[in-house]
Amino acid sequence: MRKIAFSMGRRLSVIAVVAMSGCSHKAPPQSAPPPKVSVVTLKAQPVPISTELPGRVTSFREAEVRPQVNGVLLKRLFTEGGEVKAGQQLYQIDPAPYQAAYDSAVAAAASARAQAERYKPLAEANAVSKQDYDNAVASDLQARAAVETAHINLVYTRVLSPITGRISRSAVTEGALVTANQTTALATVDQLDPVYVDVSQPSGTLLRFKREAAAGLLQQSAAGQTPVHLQLEDGSDYAQAGTLQFSEVTVDQGTGSVTLRAIFPNPERLLLPGMFVRERIEEGVRPDAVLAPQQGVTHDTKGQPAALVVGQDDTVELRTLQAERAIGDQWLVSSGLKPGDRVIVEGVQLVKPGIKVQPEEYQPAGPTGPPAPAGPAAAQAAPAAAPQ
């Protein structure tokens, strides 16, 4: 029995040695290949810079029509909502009492003038005292002033338009009693050609515009004015260009915001007071701008924009950016990226800073459908969360 056991143990030892020898000759497992990512190679390019601001249309001039004498309104002499000219008669107040006052003043003035003329030769002959003559002359002057006052009041019975523009509906009708300088206006006249467009923005926007204008970055006309354009409420573009008026700026002391005012021609009266519009200010062309796709830009834990970039040795780097504004589906980057950088736009979830990747140039979807996959699956194309 001892020989049999010894023999079996010897066989098992031989089998174990053979097995270990076989394992020692097996090839070691290979490491996984670097993940594939899609990148966009940045390049410097001229980019037109513009700013869109929401605003409201206001009248170039607005005049409230009020009576300057008391009386009963006899006639309304305009069409509500129509165009009126400066000096055009709008209403007629009953002129009868003012005509009578004027005639009386004219008669009194004639009497005073005659008395002064009679006293003149008498005073020269010392037939009357010089004091009596001076009183007669003063009475003549006072009578003439009374005539002028009566004439002014008579003219005021014809209520005239102070400016040229479009008149509102009338607040009174014939037969109404009106009083001089009353609180309620009879009508309002708005000058609609040209018109103002006012937009409210932080004071920093005004300072930036002024610096760009001083540096020659803002596009300007031959007269040195900055052109602006409008988009109407229905999304259409207004055909006439306007100009930015830096002199017409007011600052709200409570909020620190400023009102930027632009002036636009309005020959067809298409722009009406109170209308909402969007104003586009052409700031110029940035000659060597760097645009980064928004798909490849995330935000870090501090809220700063960041992007993953593939270096020259295909190693992933994390860059913190300064993005000025969005232009279409891209960010205008002022620092953090340069021409030639390769920004990862697909496969962001598969990588982290410091690892190597297999970059492939991103191929956007065509108008007839998406192209063959050039990188990771579409499910991996969504922007990654902020790198930690």
SEKE-53038 format. One line per field, with one value per residue (C-alpha): residue in three letters; x, y, z. Coordinates in Angstrom, 3 decimals. Each point is the difference from the previous one (the first is absolute). Layout:
% residues N
code: ALA, ...
xx: X, ...
yy: Y, ...
zz: Z, ...
***
This chain:
% residues 388
code: MET, ARG, LYS, ILE, ALA, PHE, SER, MET, GLY, ARG, ARG, LEU, SER, VAL, ILE, ALA, VAL, VAL, ALA, MET, SER, GLY, CYS, SER, HIS, LYS, ALA, PRO, PRO, GLN, SER, ALA, PRO, PRO, PRO, LYS, VAL, SER, VAL, VAL, THR, LEU, LYS, ALA, GLN, PRO, VAL, PRO, ILE, SER, THR, GLU, LEU, PRO, GLY, ARG, VAL, THR, SER, PHE, ARG, GLU, ALA, GLU, VAL, ARG, PRO, GLN, VAL, ASN, GLY, VAL, LEU, LEU, LYS, ARG, LEU, PHE, THR, GLU, GLY, GLY, GLU, VAL, LYS, ALA, GLY, GLN, GLN, LEU, TYR, GLN, ILE, ASP, PRO, ALA, PRO, TYR, GLN, ALA, ALA, TYR, ASP, SER, ALA, VAL, ALA, ALA, ALA, ALA, SER, ALA, ARG, ALA, GLN, ALA, GLU, ARG, TYR, LYS, PRO, LEU, ALA, GLU, ALA, ASN, ALA, VAL, SER, LYS, GLN, ASP, TYR, ASP, ASN, ALA, VAL, ALA, SER, ASP, LEU, GLN, ALA, ARG, ALA, ALA, VAL, GLU, THR, ALA, HIS, ILE, ASN, LEU, VAL, TYR, THR, ARG, VAL, LEU, SER, PRO, ILE, THR, GLY, ARG, ILE, SER, ARG, SER, ALA, VAL, THR, GLU, GLY, ALA, LEU, VAL, THR, ALA, ASN, GLN, THR, THR, ALA, LEU, ALA, THR, VAL, ASP, GLN, LEU, ASP, PRO, VAL, TYR, VAL, ASP, VAL, SER, GLN, PRO, SER, GLY, THR, LEU, LEU, ARG, PHE, LYS, ARG, GLU, ALA, ALA, ALA, GLY, LEU, LEU, GLN, GLN, SER, ALA, ALA, GLY, GLN, THR, PRO, VAL, HIS, LEU, GLN, LEU, GLU, ASP, GLY, SER, ASP, TYR, ALA, GLN, ALA, GLY, THR, LEU, GLN, PHE, SER, GLU, VAL, THR, VAL, ASP, GLN, GLY, THR, GLY, SER, VAL, THR, LEU, ARG, ALA, ILE, PHE, PRO, ASN, PRO, GLU, ARG, LEU, LEU, LEU, PRO, GLY, MET, PHE, VAL, ARG, GLU, ARG, ILE, GLU, GLU, GLY, VAL, ARG, PRO, ASP, ALA, VAL, LEU, ALA, PRO, GLN, GLN, GLY, VAL, THR, HIS, ASP, THR, LYS, GLY, GLN, PRO, ALA, ALA, LEU, VAL, VAL, GLY, GLN, ASP, ASP, THR, VAL, GLU, LEU, ARG, THR, LEU, GLN, ALA, GLU, ARG, ALA, ILE, GLY, ASP, GLN, TRP, LEU, VAL, SER, SER, GLY, LEU, LYS, PRO, GLY, ASP, ARG, VAL, ILE, VAL, GLU, GLY, VAL, GLN, LEU, VAL, LYS, PRO, GLY, ILE, LYS, VAL, GLN, PRO, GLU, GLU, TYR, GLN, PRO, ALA, GLY, PRO, THR, GLY, PRO, PRO, ALA, PRO, ALA, GLY, PRO, ALA, ALA, ALA, GLN, ALA, ALA, PRO, ALA, ALA, ALA, PRO, GLN
xx: 0.000, 2.828, 1.513, -3.326, -0.512, 3.513, -0.440, -3.291, 1.517, 2.895, -2.374, -1.973, 3.191, 0.986, -3.451, 0.176, 3.443, -1.182, -3.062, 2.077, 2.410, -2.908, -1.335, 3.360, 0.089, -3.501, 0.078, -0.803, -3.379, 0.175, -1.111, -3.152, 0.597, -0.401, -3.606, -1.096, -1.232, -1.224, 1.764, -0.386, 3.244, -0.251, 1.211, 0.178, -2.599, -1.586, -3.286, -2.500, -0.981, -3.472, -2.179, -3.783, -1.943, -3.780, -1.566, -3.085, -0.863, -0.645, -1.035, 2.635, -2.198, -3.310, -2.253, -3.139, -2.589, -1.675, -2.185, 1.488, -3.329, -3.357, -3.032, -2.385, 1.429, -1.807, 1.872, 2.537, 1.912, 2.155, -0.395, 0.892, 3.141, 0.900, 3.012, 0.014, 2.431, 1.604, -2.285, -3.062, -3.224, -1.331, -2.932, -2.076, -1.015, -2.927, 1.731, -2.960, 1.005, 3.632, -0.987, -2.053, 2.898, 2.298, -2.351, -0.362, 3.772, 0.420, -2.515, 1.653, 3.379, -1.292, -1.342, 3.261, 2.018, -2.154, 0.351, 3.767, 0.155, -2.124, 2.141, 3.257, -0.260, -1.621, 2.881, 2.472, -1.878, -0.125, -3.805, -0.131, 2.466, 2.683, -1.391, -3.396, 1.705, 2.108, -3.166, -1.691, 2.968, 0.051, -3.731, 0.586, 2.680, -2.172, -2.891, 2.248, 1.152, -3.631, -0.710, 2.914, -1.199, -3.543, 1.353, 2.092, -3.021, -2.049, 2.696, 0.075, -3.621, 1.468, 1.825, 2.987, 2.286, 3.434, 1.866, -0.402, -0.965, -2.797, -2.800, -1.784, -3.723, -1.698, -0.699, -2.913, -2.869, -1.799, -1.905, 2.488, 1.120, 3.785, 2.212, 3.392, 2.922, -2.294, 1.549, -1.672, 1.449, -2.406, 2.196, 3.614, 2.195, 2.960, 2.766, 0.667, 2.698, 2.560, -0.570, 2.127, 0.651, 0.985, 1.670, 0.975, 3.282, 2.563, 2.351, 2.879, -1.525, 0.092, 3.611, 0.978, -1.703, 1.770, 3.391, -0.578, -1.102, 3.102, 2.222, -1.630, -1.433, -3.640, -1.087, -0.649, -1.366, 1.778, -1.486, 1.517, -3.316, -0.530, -2.697, -2.615, -2.708, -3.422, -1.919, -3.769, -2.395, -0.871, 3.680, 0.447, 2.835, -0.728, 1.280, 1.348, 3.218, 0.293, 2.848, 1.022, -0.318, 2.521, -1.073, -3.553, 0.942, -1.687, 1.104, -2.467, 1.470, -1.972, 1.081, 3.169, -1.349, 0.233, -2.357, 1.721, -1.846, 0.126, -1.777, -1.689, -1.667, -3.658, -1.436, -2.682, -1.070, 0.690, 1.561, -2.559, 0.536, 0.032, 0.854, 2.393, 3.062, 3.474, 2.894, 3.199, 3.171, 2.823, 3.148, 2.443, 2.008, 2.406, 2.782, 1.565, -2.875, -0.008, -3.393, -0.503, -3.021, -2.447, -0.257, 3.589, -0.219, -1.184, 0.359, 2.214, -0.972, 0.586, -2.306, 2.832, -0.245, 2.413, 0.876, 1.912, 2.771, 2.118, 3.690, 2.704, 0.741, -3.738, -0.222, -3.140, 0.379, -2.541, -0.117, -1.807, -1.447, -1.208, -3.020, -1.257, -3.269, -1.908, 0.059, -2.404, 0.899, 3.542, 1.726, 2.294, 3.030, 2.404, 2.419, 0.629, -0.028, 2.088, -0.041, 1.007, -1.431, -2.126, -3.123, -1.817, -3.677, -0.969, 1.125, 0.545, -1.462, 2.692, 3.023, 1.603, 3.040, 3.325, -1.063, 0.806, -2.752, -0.494, -1.223, -2.080, -1.210, -3.693, -2.331, -3.276, -3.265, -0.897, -3.369, -1.214, 0.817, 2.865, 3.196, 1.676, 1.303, 3.489, 0.523, -1.809, -3.671, -2.597, -0.973, 3.427, -0.251, -1.817, 2.209, 1.522, -0.555, 2.495, 3.376, 0.655
yy: 0.000, 2.351, -0.554, 0.714, 3.246, 1.124, -0.673, 1.954, 2.970, 0.037, 0.079, 2.918, 1.969, -0.532, 1.136, 3.142, 0.863, -0.457, 2.143, 2.779, -0.212, 0.415, 3.038, 1.696, 0.006, 1.670, 3.620, 2.833, 1.873, 3.120, 3.525, 1.695, 2.395, 3.786, 1.170, 1.715, 3.594, 2.515, 3.349, 3.366, 1.729, 3.721, 2.659, 3.773, 1.679, 3.433, 0.170, 2.885, 1.026, 1.352, 0.500, -0.465, 2.002, 0.068, 3.446, 2.147, 2.600, 3.529, 3.148, 2.436, 2.785, -0.120, 2.997, 0.087, 2.441, 2.106, 3.133, 3.317, 1.829, -0.952, -0.651, -2.386, -2.256, 0.664, -2.186, -2.806, 0.576, -3.158, -3.700, -2.136, -2.044, 2.121, 2.122, 3.664, 2.798, 2.451, 3.053, -1.867, 0.876, -2.914, 1.499, 3.165, 1.459, 2.471, 3.294, 2.353, 1.267, 0.376, 1.844, 2.434, 0.513, 0.662, 2.556, 1.769, 0.131, 1.415, 2.761, 0.859, 0.116, 2.370, 2.368, -0.081, 0.622, 3.012, 1.490, -0.383, 1.663, 2.964, 0.470, 0.050, 3.544, 1.314, -1.288, 1.630, 3.294, -0.506, 0.020, -3.233, -1.300, -2.437, -2.465, -0.061, -0.651, -2.814, -1.591, 0.194, -1.686, -2.757, -0.594, -0.327, -2.642, -1.924, 0.038, -1.401, -2.812, -0.804, -0.276, -2.411, -2.146, -0.102, -0.974, -2.831, -1.407, 0.211, -1.946, -2.617, -0.862, -1.694, -2.956, -0.775, -3.023, 0.771, -2.599, -2.106, -3.607, -2.487, 1.103, -2.232, -0.301, 3.037, 0.021, 2.470, 0.598, 3.081, 1.827, -0.842, 2.791, 0.270, 2.075, 1.569, -2.351, -2.795, -3.301, -2.165, 0.407, 0.440, -2.244, -1.095, 0.486, -2.369, 0.633, -3.449, 0.788, -0.540, -2.040, -1.068, -3.562, -0.220, -3.055, -0.469, -1.735, -0.075, 2.950, -2.346, -0.469, 3.748, 0.200, -2.864, 1.694, 3.279, -1.703, -1.857, 3.221, 1.825, -2.879, -0.085, -3.487, 0.991, 0.206, 3.622, 1.853, 2.752, 2.501, -1.874, -1.490, -3.593, -1.759, -2.190, -2.251, -1.123, -3.244, 0.430, -1.953, -2.416, -0.879, 2.020, 2.500, 3.709, 1.348, 3.332, 0.128, 2.328, 1.600, -0.309, 3.207, -0.051, 3.507, -1.171, -2.147, 0.043, -1.976, -1.524, 0.793, -2.812, -2.860, 1.368, -0.823, 2.350, 0.736, -0.200, 2.006, -0.477, 2.071, -1.593, 1.496, -0.952, 1.367, -2.710, 0.345, -3.700, 0.590, 1.130, 1.221, -2.875, -2.664, -2.736, -0.519, -1.529, 2.316, -1.385, 2.025, -0.885, 0.172, -0.830, -3.016, -1.920, -0.928, -2.972, -1.323, -3.516, -1.726, -3.147, -2.283, 0.191, -3.805, -0.216, 2.628, -0.876, 1.723, -0.973, -0.085, 3.776, 0.716, 0.932, -1.219, -2.842, -2.328, -3.254, 0.377, -2.681, 0.945, -0.721, -3.399, -0.871, 0.602, 1.625, 3.424, 2.044, 3.693, 2.777, 2.528, 3.563, 0.104, 3.452, -0.862, -2.591, 0.322, -2.523, -3.420, 1.069, 1.984, 2.921, -0.856, 2.735, -2.219, -3.676, -1.197, 0.847, -0.851, -3.617, -1.335, -3.134, 0.242, -3.235, 0.173, -3.723, -2.675, 2.387, -2.525, -2.551, 2.164, 2.041, 2.268, -1.817, -3.051, -0.680, -0.159, -0.710, 3.357, 0.143, 3.182, 0.599, -0.439, 1.900, -1.448, 0.976, 1.395, -3.416, -1.880, -0.899, -1.361, -3.231, 0.063, 1.505, -0.395, -1.257, -0.876, 2.737, -0.730, 1.266, 3.269, 1.973, 2.501, -1.448, 1.311, 2.486, -1.636, -0.604
zz: 0.000, 0.800, -3.464, -1.696, 1.927, -0.714, -3.708, -0.184, 1.805, -2.391, -2.954, 1.462, 0.510, -3.604, -1.210, 2.167, -1.341, -3.603, 0.672, 1.515, -2.901, -2.464, 1.878, 0.001, -3.811, -0.466, -1.515, 2.503, -0.489, -2.255, 1.327, -1.468, -2.945, 0.601, -0.339, -3.193, 0.141, -2.558, -0.019, -1.692, -0.986, 0.715, -2.391, 0.006, -2.170, -0.455, 1.887, -0.152, 3.521, 0.723, 3.062, 0.086, 2.567, 0.637, -0.112, -0.537, -2.588, 1.276, -1.825, -1.175, 1.398, 1.873, 0.584, 2.142, -1.350, 2.740, -0.219, 1.101, 0.448, 1.504, -2.128, -1.687, -2.720, -3.270, -2.553, -0.347, -3.222, -0.406, -0.691, 2.994, -0.681, -3.021, -0.859, 1.007, -0.767, 2.399, 0.271, -1.312, 1.816, 2.055, 1.990, 0.028, 3.350, 0.009, -0.948, 0.667, 3.473, -1.046, -3.185, 2.101, 2.417, -2.928, -1.580, 3.359, 0.440, -3.491, 0.750, 3.308, -1.690, -2.665, 2.681, 1.933, -3.143, -0.924, 3.458, -0.069, -3.408, 1.240, 3.091, -1.938, -1.530, 3.201, 2.053, -2.395, 0.438, 3.780, -0.211, 1.998, 2.469, -1.068, 2.557, -1.746, -3.328, 1.477, 1.447, -3.404, -1.691, 2.665, -0.469, -3.737, 0.554, 2.446, -2.461, -2.735, 2.339, 0.775, -3.726, -0.426, 2.938, -1.368, -3.426, 1.507, 1.830, -3.178, -1.876, 2.783, -0.787, -3.073, 1.587, -2.231, -0.303, 1.496, -2.125, -3.122, 0.639, 0.543, 2.303, 2.484, 0.560, 1.504, 3.728, -0.365, -2.381, -1.257, 2.729, 2.742, 2.322, 0.056, 2.284, -0.418, 0.806, 1.141, 1.164, -2.644, -3.476, -2.897, -2.203, -0.432, -3.068, -0.536, -2.519, -1.525, -2.555, 1.321, 3.181, 2.954, 1.141, 3.669, 1.537, 3.663, 0.776, 2.826, 0.057, -0.903, -3.460, -0.611, 1.180, -2.337, -2.965, 0.728, 0.295, -3.273, -1.706, 1.251, -1.160, -3.428, 0.521, -0.421, -3.607, -0.881, -2.984, -1.898, 2.456, 2.952, 1.158, 1.139, -2.102, 1.679, -1.436, 1.192, 0.090, 0.321, 2.189, -2.829, -0.493, -3.204, -0.447, -0.200, -3.302, 1.291, 2.045, 2.982, 1.925, 3.647, 2.013, 2.863, 1.000, 0.785, 3.006, 3.401, 3.071, 2.466, 3.415, 1.626, -2.278, -1.600, -3.460, -2.949, -2.861, -3.368, -2.633, -3.759, -2.634, -3.043, -3.087, -0.209, -3.258, -0.288, 3.662, 0.519, 3.417, 2.577, 3.579, 2.486, -2.595, 1.191, -2.222, 0.149, -0.739, -1.540, 0.405, -2.376, 2.115, -2.789, -1.176, 2.254, -2.484, 1.857, 2.096, 1.480, 0.070, 2.093, -0.552, 2.883, -0.116, 1.265, 2.758, 3.506, 3.381, 2.888, 3.671, 0.260, -2.907, -2.348, -3.618, -0.734, -2.876, -0.471, -2.596, -1.702, 0.155, -2.555, 1.569, -0.002, 3.755, 1.367, 1.668, 1.964, -0.940, 1.862, -2.450, -0.163, -2.312, -0.969, -1.721, -1.993, -3.787, -1.478, 1.434, 0.948, 2.742, -0.753, 2.148, 1.106, 1.959, 0.761, -3.607, -3.054, -3.704, -0.580, 3.271, -0.337, 2.170, 0.864, -0.991, 0.105, 2.402, 2.905, 2.475, -0.902, 0.770, 2.740, 0.121, -0.312, -2.055, -3.629, -2.628, -3.684, -1.443, -3.183, -1.644, 0.721, -2.984, 0.507, -1.244, -3.574, -1.136, -1.170, 3.178, 2.297, -1.582, 0.880, 3.587, 0.086, 3.713, 3.066, -0.082, -0.126, 3.575, 1.045, -1.955, 2.702, 1.887, 3.120, 3.460, 1.354, 0.592, 3.655
***
